[in-house]
């Protein structure tokens, strides 16, 4: 029997706004530094209230409104690089007891008074390397196969640390976050992704290009 302590839940809500940091002799604007906050925080539109992104061309927007990363994946990384706290990878929600890599695009999370929907995996940019103080970390993160999940906001509401996550699985056929991030899809999977309007346009365009090459 599953106890409440083993159910999917939010361990931490993490917010941050853009700041300038010096990296390799240049000033870079980034909002990857996120800090845990207390109390219920409203999530609406394309963000948590009090959170922001530095460059909306590649970060944020409806299909990247909320980024989640699992404490179990942090444990895996910590064994390699040392202790890492919530928000280190720039996530808004640090979660427990939910396999984000196995999550399907279209899975819905009823959490707090909000409803979120898994939208896509993360493709890390160079700013993750800045956050980790290691230019090679962006590639290491991609190769690690633990991308975390971006979620869109289906219904606005309040979320706080300790909230349980009630999962409503995506209708089939669906593609997992890990499979989409891997790029190693079968023809049948590529066709399914191309036809799935829950998958963001950028991924579907890339899939259509891959189908045209095969």
N, C-alpha and C positions, 0 to 999 in steps of 0.2 A: 504494500500500500504506500502510495506517494504521500509524504508529509508536506505541509505548506512550505517548509524550509527548502524542499527540493523542486518547487515549482518555478517556472520561468519568472524572472523578476528584474526590476531595475535596481542596480546597486548604487548608481550615482548619476545625477544629472549635471552636465558640465557645459559651461558657457564661456564665451570669449568674444572680444571685439578686435578689429584690426590694430596692429601695432607695427612699428618699424623696428627691425633688427638689423644689425650689421653682419654680413656674411661674405667672406672672401673679398673684403674691402669695399663692398657695395651695400647700400641701404635697400632692404627688401621689406615690403609690406605684407604681413601675414596675420591671419586670425587662428592659426593652428594651436596656439596656446589656449587651452580650455581649462577652467578650474571648477571643481565641484561646488555646487550651491545647495543651500538648504531650503526646504519648504516647497510648496507646489508652484510650478512655473508654467505659464500658459504657452501652448504651442498652437500656432495659427498661421495661415497663409503659407509662407515658405520658410518659417523659422520658429525657434523658441524666442519668446520676448526676452530681449537682453543679449541675444547672440547675433553674430553677423559673419560674413565672409569678406575677404579682401578683394577678390576678383570674381565677379559673378559670371564672367565668360566661361570659366571652367569649374567653379564651385558654386554651390547653392542652387536655387531654383526649385521648382515644384518637385522634380524627381530626385533632388538631393537636399530635401528640406531638413532631414534629421539623419545623422550618422550614428550607427550603433557599433560597438565593439565588445566582444565577450571577454569576461575575466578569465575564462578557460584558455582563450588564445593569448591573453597577456601572460598567463602562467607559462605557456610554451615559450614565448619570447624572453621572459625573465630568466629562464634557464640558460639562455644564450648570451644575453646582454646585461643582465643584472636587474634588480628590482625596478618595476615600472608602476606608477600610480595611475588612477583613473584620469582620463582626459589626455594622457601622454600622446596618443595618436590623433588627437583632435576630435574625438567622438563626443557627441552630445549625450548619448546614453551608454553607460557601461552596464552590461547585462550579465546575468548568471543563469545557468541551466537552460540555455537555448543555443543550439548549434547554428550559428549564423551562416557558415559555409554551406550547410545542407539546406538552409531555408530556401523556399521557392519564391520566385518573382510572383507577386500577387497574394502571398500570405498576408493576412491582416492581423494586427495586434490591437487588442482592446486593452489599453493601459491607462490607469487613472480614469479620467473622463474623456480621453481622446481615443481616436481610432487612427492608426497608422498602417501603411501598406508597404511591404518590401518592394523596392523599385529596381535596384541594381547593386552590383558590387562596386567597391572603390577601386579606381585606378590611381595609384599614388603619384604625386608630383614631387618635384625637387624640394618643396618646402617641408616634407616629412624628413628629408635628410638634414635640413637646417634644424628642425626640432630635436633630432637625435644627435646633432653634432657630427654627422657622418655622411659624406656625399654618397657612399655606396649603399646606404640603408634603403633608399627607395627601391633599388633593384632587389635587395634582400627581402624586402617586404613583399614585393610582387612574386618572387620565387617561393616564398613561404607558404603560399596557398591558403592564407587566412585573411581575406580582404575586408572582412566586416561587411555591413549592409547599409546602404542608403534607403531611407523610407520617405514616402510622400505622406502628406497629411490628408486623410479622408474626412475626419471630423475633428475640429479644433477642441481643445480641452486643457485640463491641468494634469501635469505629471510631476511626481516627486520620487526621490529615492525611497525604496521599499515597496513601491507599487508592483503588484503582480501583473504579468503579461498573459492575457488569455489569447491563445493562438487560434485563428480560424484559417485552416489550410486553403491554399489557392485551389481553384477548380482545375482539373486536368484537361488537356496536357499542360504542364508547366516546366520551367527550367530552373535549376538551382542556381543560387548565387555563385557557388564554387565552380560549377560547370561553365557558366557564362564567363567568369573571370579567366578560366583556364585557356580558352580559345581552342580547345580540342574537342569540337563538337562533330558528331556524325552528321551525315546528310539529313537524316530524319530530324535530328535536333535542330539543325540550321533552318529547315523548313518550318518547324514548329515555332521557333523564335521569330522568324520573319512574319508569321501570321498572328503573333500574340501582341495585341495592342497594350498589354500591361508592361511590356518591355520598352524602355525609352527609345525614341527615334534614332539616336546616334548608334546604339547597339544594333538596331534592325537594319540600318543603312550599311553598317560594316558587314553584317551577316549576308545581306543581299549581294554585296560585292564578292564575298567569299563564294556564294552559290554560283555567281556568274563565272568564276574561275574554274569551277569543278566540272 
